């Protein structure tokens, strides 16, 4: 699982993911979203 900060609002598996909030999604989905600028990866600190 990868933490991402959403740049847009989208629906994912029936849940509403809002822009500006951090969510945990699977690695494959996170890579697609980051590549298409829908989300930014969040560093685990």
WOHU-V581734 format. One record per residue. N is the residue number from 1. BURIAL is + if it has 9 or more other ideal C-beta (glycine too) atoms within 8 Angstrom, else -. Layout:
n=[N	N]
burial=[BURIAL	BURIAL]
This chain:
n=[1	2	3	4	5	6	7	8	9	10	11	12	13	14	15	16	17	18	19	20	21	22	23	24	25	26	27	28	29	30	31	32	33	34	35	36	37	38	39	40	41	42	43	44	45]
burial=[-	+	+	+	+	+	-	-	-	-	-	+	-	-	-	-	+	-	-	-	-	-	+	-	+	-	-	-	+	+	-	+	+	+	-	-	-	+	+	-	+	-	-	-	-]
